[in-house]
Amino acid sequence: MTQKIQTGGDVRQEPAMQNLLGRMPKAVADSFNDEQLNHLKLALGARNWGRHALDIRTTLPVPFTRWRYYLVLLMGKNRRELSEREKALSALASAALLSAFIVFCVLLGLLVLYLVKSALGINLFDGFSLGIWSEFKKLFG
């Protein structure tokens, strides 16, 4: 996956890059040119996350201890390249959702057909009823 190097602005002034360069000897930090720094930035994943449709960040204390846990929930359009495993899981989840939707539609269709049959007074088996029609009449009748 290739990413475009962003130009414009001094990459050395960015907080993430200042943090990285601040952990090096000054002579080594000064030896990088802007193109090298941009490639380092991409390789290390230092990027601006931008805004998300849903962005919840909080800290949760654990009662009776000094521990605190953080919780981050981010949701938005996925702009990154998916791995093969993620693609397979996404396809599986899509297939499961589609299957569940089809099963729901078929069951709803069968329920409507049963209610129409019962409303017309058609009995397929003498002396047998699922009881759906009587419950439907009680509820809406």
Secondary structure as UniProt FT lines:
FT   HELIX           11..13
FT   HELIX           15..22
FT   HELIX           26..30
FT   HELIX           34..44
FT   STRAND          54..61
FT   TURN            63..64
FT   STRAND          68..75
FT   HELIX           84..119
FT   TURN            120..121
FT   TURN            126..127
FT   HELIX           132..140
//
